[in-house]
Amino acid sequence: MAVQVGINGFGRIGRITFRALAARGDEFEVVGINDLGDPEALANLLKYDSTQGRFPGTVEVDGNTMIVNERPIR
């Protein structure tokens, strides 16, 4: 069973943390992201990072939910 994680803030450190957790496979599951930005902007920042490069998985938005690698994140 994966450890469920919430990220408070999705700036540079939050996005790097997300990428590190996503790279660990099924060991961790990000279930929530707390940020003032709208989900479309957050998804774009994750998908097209100017320092880390493009996110290797899929990133979509459905309302207030960001869907990364077919897993919903609120």
PyMOL Python script that loads the backbone (N, CA, C, O; Angstrom):
from pymol import cmd

cmd.read_pdbstr("""\
ATOM      1  N   MET A   1       0.842  -1.189   0.000  1.00  0.00           N
ATOM      2  CA  MET A   1       0.000   0.000   0.000  1.00  0.00           C
ATOM      3  C   MET A   1       0.886   1.250   0.000  1.00  0.00           C
ATOM      4  O   MET A   1       1.848   1.347   0.762  1.00  0.00           O
ATOM      5  N   ALA A   2       0.547   2.182  -0.852  1.00  0.00           N
ATOM      6  CA  ALA A   2       1.343   3.396  -1.012  1.00  0.00           C
ATOM      7  C   ALA A   2       1.101   4.373   0.135  1.00  0.00           C
ATOM      8  O   ALA A   2       0.010   4.426   0.703  1.00  0.00           O
ATOM      9  N   VAL A   3       2.126   5.138   0.462  1.00  0.00           N
ATOM     10  CA  VAL A   3       2.012   6.211   1.438  1.00  0.00           C
ATOM     11  C   VAL A   3       1.376   7.398   0.724  1.00  0.00           C
ATOM     12  O   VAL A   3       1.869   7.839  -0.314  1.00  0.00           O
ATOM     13  N   GLN A   4       0.273   7.919   1.283  1.00  0.00           N
ATOM     14  CA  GLN A   4      -0.412   9.051   0.669  1.00  0.00           C
ATOM     15  C   GLN A   4       0.228  10.351   1.147  1.00  0.00           C
ATOM     16  O   GLN A   4       0.454  10.548   2.341  1.00  0.00           O
ATOM     17  N   VAL A   5       0.515  11.234   0.188  1.00  0.00           N
ATOM     18  CA  VAL A   5       1.247  12.460   0.474  1.00  0.00           C
ATOM     19  C   VAL A   5       0.477  13.654  -0.065  1.00  0.00           C
ATOM     20  O   VAL A   5      -0.115  13.583  -1.142  1.00  0.00           O
ATOM     21  N   GLY A   6       0.483  14.760   0.688  1.00  0.00           N
ATOM     22  CA  GLY A   6      -0.042  16.036   0.228  1.00  0.00           C
ATOM     23  C   GLY A   6       1.107  17.025   0.124  1.00  0.00           C
ATOM     24  O   GLY A   6       2.009  17.016   0.962  1.00  0.00           O
ATOM     25  N   ILE A   7       1.085  17.873  -0.890  1.00  0.00           N
ATOM     26  CA  ILE A   7       2.146  18.862  -1.085  1.00  0.00           C
ATOM     27  C   ILE A   7       1.560  20.244  -0.837  1.00  0.00           C
ATOM     28  O   ILE A   7       0.572  20.633  -1.460  1.00  0.00           O
ATOM     29  N   ASN A   8       2.187  20.991   0.091  1.00  0.00           N
ATOM     30  CA  ASN A   8       1.741  22.335   0.423  1.00  0.00           C
ATOM     31  C   ASN A   8       2.623  23.335  -0.319  1.00  0.00           C
ATOM     32  O   ASN A   8       3.738  23.633   0.109  1.00  0.00           O
ATOM     33  N   GLY A   9       2.117  23.842  -1.422  1.00  0.00           N
ATOM     34  CA  GLY A   9       2.876  24.761  -2.262  1.00  0.00           C
ATOM     35  C   GLY A   9       3.439  24.023  -3.462  1.00  0.00           C
ATOM     36  O   GLY A   9       4.072  22.979  -3.309  1.00  0.00           O
ATOM     37  N   PHE A  10       3.214  24.557  -4.661  1.00  0.00           N
ATOM     38  CA  PHE A  10       3.651  23.888  -5.879  1.00  0.00           C
ATOM     39  C   PHE A  10       4.590  24.789  -6.668  1.00  0.00           C
ATOM     40  O   PHE A  10       4.514  24.883  -7.894  1.00  0.00           O
ATOM     41  N   GLY A  11       5.489  25.456  -5.923  1.00  0.00           N
ATOM     42  CA  GLY A  11       6.537  26.249  -6.563  1.00  0.00           C
ATOM     43  C   GLY A  11       7.666  25.327  -6.987  1.00  0.00           C
ATOM     44  O   GLY A  11       7.450  24.142  -7.241  1.00  0.00           O
ATOM     45  N   ARG A  12       8.866  25.872  -7.062  1.00  0.00           N
ATOM     46  CA  ARG A  12      10.024  25.091  -7.514  1.00  0.00           C
ATOM     47  C   ARG A  12      10.216  23.834  -6.668  1.00  0.00           C
ATOM     48  O   ARG A  12      10.356  22.741  -7.216  1.00  0.00           O
ATOM     49  N   ILE A  13      10.226  23.973  -5.343  1.00  0.00           N
ATOM     50  CA  ILE A  13      10.480  22.822  -4.468  1.00  0.00           C
ATOM     51  C   ILE A  13       9.316  21.835  -4.508  1.00  0.00           C
ATOM     52  O   ILE A  13       9.538  20.624  -4.511  1.00  0.00           O
ATOM     53  N   GLY A  14       8.084  22.330  -4.538  1.00  0.00           N
ATOM     54  CA  GLY A  14       6.924  21.443  -4.608  1.00  0.00           C
ATOM     55  C   GLY A  14       6.915  20.598  -5.875  1.00  0.00           C
ATOM     56  O   GLY A  14       6.593  19.410  -5.834  1.00  0.00           O
ATOM     57  N   ARG A  15       7.268  21.214  -6.999  1.00  0.00           N
ATOM     58  CA  ARG A  15       7.290  20.467  -8.265  1.00  0.00           C
ATOM     59  C   ARG A  15       8.428  19.452  -8.300  1.00  0.00           C
ATOM     60  O   ARG A  15       8.257  18.349  -8.819  1.00  0.00           O
ATOM     61  N   ILE A  16       9.588  19.815  -7.753  1.00  0.00           N
ATOM     62  CA  ILE A  16      10.704  18.861  -7.703  1.00  0.00           C
ATOM     63  C   ILE A  16      10.347  17.696  -6.789  1.00  0.00           C
ATOM     64  O   ILE A  16      10.654  16.544  -7.096  1.00  0.00           O
ATOM     65  N   THR A  17       9.700  17.995  -5.667  1.00  0.00           N
ATOM     66  CA  THR A  17       9.255  16.933  -4.755  1.00  0.00           C
ATOM     67  C   THR A  17       8.264  16.019  -5.455  1.00  0.00           C
ATOM     68  O   THR A  17       8.351  14.797  -5.331  1.00  0.00           O
ATOM     69  N   PHE A  18       7.321  16.598  -6.190  1.00  0.00           N
ATOM     70  CA  PHE A  18       6.342  15.800  -6.922  1.00  0.00           C
ATOM     71  C   PHE A  18       7.032  14.872  -7.911  1.00  0.00           C
ATOM     72  O   PHE A  18       6.699  13.690  -7.987  1.00  0.00           O
ATOM     73  N   ARG A  19       7.991  15.397  -8.670  1.00  0.00           N
ATOM     74  CA  ARG A  19       8.713  14.580  -9.655  1.00  0.00           C
ATOM     75  C   ARG A  19       9.463  13.438  -8.972  1.00  0.00           C
ATOM     76  O   ARG A  19       9.477  12.313  -9.472  1.00  0.00           O
ATOM     77  N   ALA A  20      10.085  13.729  -7.831  1.00  0.00           N
ATOM     78  CA  ALA A  20      10.833  12.692  -7.110  1.00  0.00           C
ATOM     79  C   ALA A  20       9.900  11.595  -6.613  1.00  0.00           C
ATOM     80  O   ALA A  20      10.231  10.412  -6.697  1.00  0.00           O
ATOM     81  N   LEU A  21       8.733  11.981  -6.096  1.00  0.00           N
ATOM     82  CA  LEU A  21       7.767  10.988  -5.617  1.00  0.00           C
ATOM     83  C   LEU A  21       7.188  10.183  -6.778  1.00  0.00           C
ATOM     84  O   LEU A  21       6.984   8.976  -6.657  1.00  0.00           O
ATOM     85  N   ALA A  22       6.924  10.848  -7.898  1.00  0.00           N
ATOM     86  CA  ALA A  22       6.373  10.147  -9.066  1.00  0.00           C
ATOM     87  C   ALA A  22       7.381   9.148  -9.627  1.00  0.00           C
ATOM     88  O   ALA A  22       6.997   8.101 -10.148  1.00  0.00           O
ATOM     89  N   ALA A  23       8.658   9.468  -9.523  1.00  0.00           N
ATOM     90  CA  ALA A  23       9.696   8.584 -10.050  1.00  0.00           C
ATOM     91  C   ALA A  23       9.868   7.324  -9.206  1.00  0.00           C
ATOM     92  O   ALA A  23      10.451   6.343  -9.668  1.00  0.00           O
ATOM     93  N   ARG A  24       9.365   7.344  -7.971  1.00  0.00           N
ATOM     94  CA  ARG A  24       9.527   6.190  -7.086  1.00  0.00           C
ATOM     95  C   ARG A  24       8.476   5.126  -7.323  1.00  0.00           C
ATOM     96  O   ARG A  24       8.437   4.123  -6.610  1.00  0.00           O
ATOM     97  N   GLY A  25       7.630   5.329  -8.310  1.00  0.00           N
ATOM     98  CA  GLY A  25       6.637   4.310  -8.662  1.00  0.00           C
ATOM     99  C   GLY A  25       5.460   4.293  -7.706  1.00  0.00           C
ATOM    100  O   GLY A  25       4.926   5.344  -7.353  1.00  0.00           O
ATOM    101  N   ASP A  26       5.057   3.113  -7.291  1.00  0.00           N
ATOM    102  CA  ASP A  26       3.865   2.957  -6.458  1.00  0.00           C
ATOM    103  C   ASP A  26       4.151   3.069  -4.965  1.00  0.00           C
ATOM    104  O   ASP A  26       3.273   2.794  -4.147  1.00  0.00           O
ATOM    105  N   GLU A  27       5.356   3.466  -4.603  1.00  0.00           N
ATOM    106  CA  GLU A  27       5.716   3.579  -3.190  1.00  0.00           C
ATOM    107  C   GLU A  27       4.994   4.756  -2.522  1.00  0.00           C
ATOM    108  O   GLU A  27       4.609   4.668  -1.356  1.00  0.00           O
ATOM    109  N   PHE A  28       4.811   5.863  -3.266  1.00  0.00           N
ATOM    110  CA  PHE A  28       4.139   7.057  -2.769  1.00  0.00           C
ATOM    111  C   PHE A  28       3.021   7.444  -3.728  1.00  0.00           C
ATOM    112  O   PHE A  28       3.117   7.217  -4.934  1.00  0.00           O
ATOM    113  N   GLU A  29       1.952   8.036  -3.178  1.00  0.00           N
ATOM    114  CA  GLU A  29       0.836   8.524  -3.992  1.00  0.00           C
ATOM    115  C   GLU A  29       0.506   9.943  -3.549  1.00  0.00           C
ATOM    116  O   GLU A  29       0.085  10.156  -2.412  1.00  0.00           O
ATOM    117  N   VAL A  30       0.694  10.913  -4.438  1.00  0.00           N
ATOM    118  CA  VAL A  30       0.331  12.297  -4.134  1.00  0.00           C
ATOM    119  C   VAL A  30      -1.174  12.418  -4.316  1.00  0.00           C
ATOM    120  O   VAL A  30      -1.692  12.207  -5.412  1.00  0.00           O
ATOM    121  N   VAL A  31      -1.879  12.762  -3.232  1.00  0.00           N
ATOM    122  CA  VAL A  31      -3.336  12.826  -3.283  1.00  0.00           C
ATOM    123  C   VAL A  31      -3.856  14.259  -3.268  1.00  0.00           C
ATOM    124  O   VAL A  31      -5.027  14.494  -3.565  1.00  0.00           O
ATOM    125  N   GLY A  32      -2.997  15.221  -2.924  1.00  0.00           N
ATOM    126  CA  GLY A  32      -3.454  16.599  -2.881  1.00  0.00           C
ATOM    127  C   GLY A  32      -2.314  17.586  -3.032  1.00  0.00           C
ATOM    128  O   GLY A  32      -1.187  17.334  -2.606  1.00  0.00           O
ATOM    129  N   ILE A  33      -2.636  18.728  -3.654  1.00  0.00           N
ATOM    130  CA  ILE A  33      -1.678  19.821  -3.791  1.00  0.00           C
ATOM    131  C   ILE A  33      -2.393  21.088  -3.346  1.00  0.00           C
ATOM    132  O   ILE A  33      -3.463  21.414  -3.859  1.00  0.00           O
ATOM    133  N   ASN A  34      -1.801  21.806  -2.389  1.00  0.00           N
ATOM    134  CA  ASN A  34      -2.366  23.047  -1.882  1.00  0.00           C
ATOM    135  C   ASN A  34      -1.574  24.206  -2.476  1.00  0.00           C
ATOM    136  O   ASN A  34      -0.397  24.386  -2.163  1.00  0.00           O
ATOM    137  N   ASP A  35      -2.221  24.992  -3.333  1.00  0.00           N
ATOM    138  CA  ASP A  35      -1.559  26.126  -3.958  1.00  0.00           C
ATOM    139  C   ASP A  35      -2.617  27.150  -4.351  1.00  0.00           C
ATOM    140  O   ASP A  35      -3.772  26.798  -4.588  1.00  0.00           O
ATOM    141  N   LEU A  36      -2.221  28.414  -4.420  1.00  0.00           N
ATOM    142  CA  LEU A  36      -3.156  29.472  -4.796  1.00  0.00           C
ATOM    143  C   LEU A  36      -3.432  29.523  -6.294  1.00  0.00           C
ATOM    144  O   LEU A  36      -4.455  30.064  -6.714  1.00  0.00           O
ATOM    145  N   GLY A  37      -2.542  28.974  -7.096  1.00  0.00           N
ATOM    146  CA  GLY A  37      -2.697  28.997  -8.551  1.00  0.00           C
ATOM    147  C   GLY A  37      -3.816  28.088  -9.029  1.00  0.00           C
ATOM    148  O   GLY A  37      -4.207  27.149  -8.336  1.00  0.00           O
ATOM    149  N   ASP A  38      -4.326  28.374 -10.213  1.00  0.00           N
ATOM    150  CA  ASP A  38      -5.386  27.527 -10.763  1.00  0.00           C
ATOM    151  C   ASP A  38      -4.774  26.239 -11.320  1.00  0.00           C
ATOM    152  O   ASP A  38      -3.608  26.229 -11.713  1.00  0.00           O
ATOM    153  N   PRO A  39      -5.547  25.162 -11.355  1.00  0.00           N
ATOM    154  CA  PRO A  39      -5.029  23.858 -11.792  1.00  0.00           C
ATOM    155  C   PRO A  39      -4.421  23.860 -13.192  1.00  0.00           C
ATOM    156  O   PRO A  39      -3.454  23.139 -13.439  1.00  0.00           O
ATOM    157  N   GLU A  40      -4.967  24.655 -14.115  1.00  0.00           N
ATOM    158  CA  GLU A  40      -4.414  24.729 -15.476  1.00  0.00           C
ATOM    159  C   GLU A  40      -2.974  25.246 -15.447  1.00  0.00           C
ATOM    160  O   GLU A  40      -2.100  24.699 -16.119  1.00  0.00           O
ATOM    161  N   ALA A  41      -2.733  26.299 -14.668  1.00  0.00           N
ATOM    162  CA  ALA A  41      -1.388  26.867 -14.581  1.00  0.00           C
ATOM    163  C   ALA A  41      -0.427  25.898 -13.904  1.00  0.00           C
ATOM    164  O   ALA A  41       0.715  25.749 -14.341  1.00  0.00           O
ATOM    165  N   LEU A  42      -0.880  25.239 -12.839  1.00  0.00           N
ATOM    166  CA  LEU A  42      -0.030  24.278 -12.134  1.00  0.00           C
ATOM    167  C   LEU A  42       0.339  23.107 -13.038  1.00  0.00           C
ATOM    168  O   LEU A  42       1.481  22.648 -13.035  1.00  0.00           O
ATOM    169  N   ALA A  43      -0.629  22.630 -13.808  1.00  0.00           N
ATOM    170  CA  ALA A  43      -0.366  21.524 -14.733  1.00  0.00           C
ATOM    171  C   ALA A  43       0.649  21.939 -15.794  1.00  0.00           C
ATOM    172  O   ALA A  43       1.536  21.162 -16.148  1.00  0.00           O
ATOM    173  N   ASN A  44       0.519  23.152 -16.293  1.00  0.00           N
ATOM    174  CA  ASN A  44       1.460  23.646 -17.302  1.00  0.00           C
ATOM    175  C   ASN A  44       2.869  23.774 -16.725  1.00  0.00           C
ATOM    176  O   ASN A  44       3.846  23.425 -17.388  1.00  0.00           O
ATOM    177  N   LEU A  45       2.976  24.275 -15.489  1.00  0.00           N
ATOM    178  CA  LEU A  45       4.288  24.399 -14.850  1.00  0.00           C
ATOM    179  C   LEU A  45       4.931  23.035 -14.633  1.00  0.00           C
ATOM    180  O   LEU A  45       6.144  22.890 -14.779  1.00  0.00           O
ATOM    181  N   LEU A  46       4.128  22.041 -14.287  1.00  0.00           N
ATOM    182  CA  LEU A  46       4.660  20.694 -14.091  1.00  0.00           C
ATOM    183  C   LEU A  46       5.087  20.074 -15.420  1.00  0.00           C
ATOM    184  O   LEU A  46       6.155  19.471 -15.526  1.00  0.00           O
ATOM    185  N   LYS A  47       4.242  20.231 -16.416  1.00  0.00           N
ATOM    186  CA  LYS A  47       4.475  19.570 -17.702  1.00  0.00           C
ATOM    187  C   LYS A  47       5.673  20.152 -18.452  1.00  0.00           C
ATOM    188  O   LYS A  47       6.448  19.411 -19.058  1.00  0.00           O
ATOM    189  N   TYR A  48       5.823  21.472 -18.414  1.00  0.00           N
ATOM    190  CA  TYR A  48       6.885  22.144 -19.175  1.00  0.00           C
ATOM    191  C   TYR A  48       7.805  22.922 -18.235  1.00  0.00           C
ATOM    192  O   TYR A  48       7.805  24.153 -18.262  1.00  0.00           O
ATOM    193  N   ASP A  49       8.571  22.246 -17.424  1.00  0.00           N
ATOM    194  CA  ASP A  49       9.483  22.879 -16.472  1.00  0.00           C
ATOM    195  C   ASP A  49      10.747  23.337 -17.198  1.00  0.00           C
ATOM    196  O   ASP A  49      11.391  22.546 -17.887  1.00  0.00           O
ATOM    197  N   SER A  50      11.101  24.619 -17.041  1.00  0.00           N
ATOM    198  CA  SER A  50      12.249  25.167 -17.769  1.00  0.00           C
ATOM    199  C   SER A  50      13.589  24.642 -17.251  1.00  0.00           C
ATOM    200  O   SER A  50      14.579  24.661 -17.983  1.00  0.00           O
ATOM    201  N   THR A  51      13.636  24.179 -16.015  1.00  0.00           N
ATOM    202  CA  THR A  51      14.880  23.660 -15.447  1.00  0.00           C
ATOM    203  C   THR A  51      14.963  22.144 -15.523  1.00  0.00           C
ATOM    204  O   THR A  51      15.991  21.595 -15.919  1.00  0.00           O
ATOM    205  N   GLN A  52      13.882  21.466 -15.146  1.00  0.00           N
ATOM    206  CA  GLN A  52      13.876  20.003 -15.085  1.00  0.00           C
ATOM    207  C   GLN A  52      13.503  19.344 -16.412  1.00  0.00           C
ATOM    208  O   GLN A  52      13.683  18.138 -16.578  1.00  0.00           O
ATOM    209  N   GLY A  53      12.988  20.125 -17.347  1.00  0.00           N
ATOM    210  CA  GLY A  53      12.566  19.570 -18.635  1.00  0.00           C
ATOM    211  C   GLY A  53      11.115  19.122 -18.585  1.00  0.00           C
ATOM    212  O   GLY A  53      10.422  19.344 -17.592  1.00  0.00           O
ATOM    213  N   ARG A  54      10.667  18.500 -19.641  1.00  0.00           N
ATOM    214  CA  ARG A  54       9.278  18.036 -19.720  1.00  0.00           C
ATOM    215  C   ARG A  54       9.026  16.880 -18.768  1.00  0.00           C
ATOM    216  O   ARG A  54       9.889  16.026 -18.563  1.00  0.00           O
ATOM    217  N   PHE A  55       7.824  16.865 -18.186  1.00  0.00           N
ATOM    218  CA  PHE A  55       7.437  15.766 -17.304  1.00  0.00           C
ATOM    219  C   PHE A  55       7.234  14.523 -18.164  1.00  0.00           C
ATOM    220  O   PHE A  55       6.558  14.593 -19.190  1.00  0.00           O
ATOM    221  N   PRO A  56       7.805  13.390 -17.766  1.00  0.00           N
ATOM    222  CA  PRO A  56       7.746  12.199 -18.618  1.00  0.00           C
ATOM    223  C   PRO A  56       6.375  11.529 -18.698  1.00  0.00           C
ATOM    224  O   PRO A  56       6.147  10.711 -19.590  1.00  0.00           O
ATOM    225  N   GLY A  57       5.467  11.856 -17.794  1.00  0.00           N
ATOM    226  CA  GLY A  57       4.147  11.222 -17.804  1.00  0.00           C
ATOM    227  C   GLY A  57       3.098  12.108 -18.443  1.00  0.00           C
ATOM    228  O   GLY A  57       3.417  13.105 -19.091  1.00  0.00           O
ATOM    229  N   THR A  58       1.838  11.732 -18.253  1.00  0.00           N
ATOM    230  CA  THR A  58       0.720  12.512 -18.774  1.00  0.00           C
ATOM    231  C   THR A  58       0.221  13.470 -17.702  1.00  0.00           C
ATOM    232  O   THR A  58       0.181  13.126 -16.521  1.00  0.00           O
ATOM    233  N   VAL A  59      -0.160  14.679 -18.123  1.00  0.00           N
ATOM    234  CA  VAL A  59      -0.687  15.697 -17.215  1.00  0.00           C
ATOM    235  C   VAL A  59      -1.921  16.295 -17.865  1.00  0.00           C
ATOM    236  O   VAL A  59      -1.841  16.855 -18.958  1.00  0.00           O
ATOM    237  N   GLU A  60      -3.077  16.179 -17.192  1.00  0.00           N
ATOM    238  CA  GLU A  60      -4.339  16.719 -17.697  1.00  0.00           C
ATOM    239  C   GLU A  60      -5.059  17.426 -16.558  1.00  0.00           C
ATOM    240  O   GLU A  60      -4.713  17.242 -15.391  1.00  0.00           O
ATOM    241  N   VAL A  61      -6.058  18.234 -16.894  1.00  0.00           N
ATOM    242  CA  VAL A  61      -6.866  18.921 -15.891  1.00  0.00           C
ATOM    243  C   VAL A  61      -8.331  18.693 -16.201  1.00  0.00           C
ATOM    244  O   VAL A  61      -8.763  18.803 -17.348  1.00  0.00           O
ATOM    245  N   ASP A  62      -9.095  18.371 -15.153  1.00  0.00           N
ATOM    246  CA  ASP A  62     -10.545  18.208 -15.265  1.00  0.00           C
ATOM    247  C   ASP A  62     -11.178  18.982 -14.117  1.00  0.00           C
ATOM    248  O   ASP A  62     -11.276  18.476 -12.999  1.00  0.00           O
ATOM    249  N   GLY A  63     -11.606  20.211 -14.396  1.00  0.00           N
ATOM    250  CA  GLY A  63     -12.164  21.053 -13.339  1.00  0.00           C
ATOM    251  C   GLY A  63     -11.079  21.463 -12.358  1.00  0.00           C
ATOM    252  O   GLY A  63     -10.076  22.059 -12.752  1.00  0.00           O
ATOM    253  N   ASN A  64     -11.273  21.146 -11.073  1.00  0.00           N
ATOM    254  CA  ASN A  64     -10.278  21.446 -10.046  1.00  0.00           C
ATOM    255  C   ASN A  64      -9.339  20.279  -9.783  1.00  0.00           C
ATOM    256  O   ASN A  64      -8.568  20.308  -8.823  1.00  0.00           O
ATOM    257  N   THR A  65      -9.395  19.274 -10.609  1.00  0.00           N
ATOM    258  CA  THR A  65      -8.587  18.075 -10.407  1.00  0.00           C
ATOM    259  C   THR A  65      -7.514  17.968 -11.484  1.00  0.00           C
ATOM    260  O   THR A  65      -7.805  18.026 -12.678  1.00  0.00           O
ATOM    261  N   MET A  66      -6.273  17.813 -11.040  1.00  0.00           N
ATOM    262  CA  MET A  66      -5.180  17.560 -11.971  1.00  0.00           C
ATOM    263  C   MET A  66      -5.002  16.051 -12.043  1.00  0.00           C
ATOM    264  O   MET A  66      -4.927  15.381 -11.013  1.00  0.00           O
ATOM    265  N   ILE A  67      -4.936  15.523 -13.243  1.00  0.00           N
ATOM    266  CA  ILE A  67      -4.801  14.079 -13.439  1.00  0.00           C
ATOM    267  C   ILE A  67      -3.402  13.818 -14.000  1.00  0.00           C
ATOM    268  O   ILE A  67      -3.086  14.205 -15.125  1.00  0.00           O
ATOM    269  N   VAL A  68      -2.578  13.157 -13.195  1.00  0.00           N
ATOM    270  CA  VAL A  68      -1.196  12.878 -13.580  1.00  0.00           C
ATOM    271  C   VAL A  68      -1.014  11.369 -13.641  1.00  0.00           C
ATOM    272  O   VAL A  68      -1.242  10.660 -12.661  1.00  0.00           O
ATOM    273  N   ASN A  69      -0.601  10.896 -14.804  1.00  0.00           N
ATOM    274  CA  ASN A  69      -0.430   9.453 -15.019  1.00  0.00           C
ATOM    275  C   ASN A  69      -1.691   8.675 -14.626  1.00  0.00           C
ATOM    276  O   ASN A  69      -1.621   7.626 -13.985  1.00  0.00           O
ATOM    277  N   GLU A  70      -2.835   9.215 -15.026  1.00  0.00           N
ATOM    278  CA  GLU A  70      -4.152   8.606 -14.804  1.00  0.00           C
ATOM    279  C   GLU A  70      -4.547   8.528 -13.332  1.00  0.00           C
ATOM    280  O   GLU A  70      -5.424   7.741 -12.977  1.00  0.00           O
ATOM    281  N   ARG A  71      -3.914   9.334 -12.461  1.00  0.00           N
ATOM    282  CA  ARG A  71      -4.273   9.376 -11.043  1.00  0.00           C
ATOM    283  C   ARG A  71      -4.754  10.786 -10.703  1.00  0.00           C
ATOM    284  O   ARG A  71      -4.048  11.756 -10.974  1.00  0.00           O
ATOM    285  N   PRO A  72      -5.937  10.914 -10.117  1.00  0.00           N
ATOM    286  CA  PRO A  72      -6.467  12.237  -9.779  1.00  0.00           C
ATOM    287  C   PRO A  72      -5.771  12.836  -8.558  1.00  0.00           C
ATOM    288  O   PRO A  72      -5.479  12.142  -7.585  1.00  0.00           O
ATOM    289  N   ILE A  73      -5.513  14.146  -8.637  1.00  0.00           N
ATOM    290  CA  ILE A  73      -4.926  14.898  -7.529  1.00  0.00           C
ATOM    291  C   ILE A  73      -5.768  16.143  -7.342  1.00  0.00           C
ATOM    292  O   ILE A  73      -5.982  16.896  -8.293  1.00  0.00           O
ATOM    293  N   ARG A  74      -6.245  16.369  -6.138  1.00  0.00           N
ATOM    294  CA  ARG A  74      -7.083  17.539  -5.850  1.00  0.00           C
ATOM    295  C   ARG A  74      -6.289  18.647  -5.264  1.00  0.00           C
ATOM    296  O   ARG A  74      -6.837  19.707  -4.962  1.00  0.00           O
TER     297      ARG A  74
END
""", "prot")
cmd.dss("prot")
cmd.show_as("cartoon", "prot")
cmd.util.cbc("prot")
cmd.orient("prot")
